[in-house]
Amino acid sequence: MLEIIFQDEHLVAINKPHGLLVHKSTIAADVSEFAVQILREQIGCKVFPAHRLDRKTSGVLLFALSPAMNSMLQVKFQNREIQKNYLAVVRGFLPENGEINYPLTNDRGQKQEALTRFERLAIAELPIPLGKHATSRYSLVKLIPETGRQHQLRKHLAHIFHPIIGDRPHGCNKQNKLWLEKWEMNTMLLHASELKFEHPITGENIEIKAGFQPVVLRALHILNLENIEF
């Protein structure tokens, strides 16, 4: 059963768990369950995914309940009229705020502009030596992608040497090994926390928020960040 966090006669949004594909894909031919299929059976009608989340990413996933609504949402996404906010745990102490303006190459070999804004919400330091460092340092960050390139956040954070914990192949192998061996965790700590937009039909300002999945809450507990407000 998927967690439905918003629903009206035109739209429905879920809090997608880590590891769930949005729809059937040739890159995961062995997978038999997808968000589209599960949600369709859960609410008893056809659904149209308005955007995508990586399989490894949790959080707000928006669906239209008709082809017409889906078309309107696609236009809003293309025109950057829908704000997407993410939360992530990354390696090291990120600056308090800033932006990453770095073009990315798509799967057709084309370079595309890509811009991500970020805000550091909290830092954590654990007394665990790793490599040449005497401790292990982390930041909890808010990420706002101004463009929507494939794996943009993952690639941008890796580009500035603050990769997302649990990310493969863009992350830090040493940190990923630490989290797997010490805490038996290999989940990528990236969460789509919020969508903000004007409803295409009603004109209402919509804010859809998704709470952390249990595995992310456990990671925040390990980092003593579970009481941070954001």
Protein Blocks (a to p, Z undefined) as FASTA:
>chain_A
ZZdfbdcfkbccddddehiafbdcfklmmbcbdfklmmmmmnopacddfbdcdfklgcjd
dddfbfklmmmmmmmmmnopaccddddddedjddfbdcdddddddfkopacddddddddf
bdcdddbdehjbfbdcddddddddfbdcehklmmmmmmnopacehiafkbcfklmmmmmm
mnopabdcdddfbdcdddfklopacdddddddfklmmmmmmnopmmpcZZ
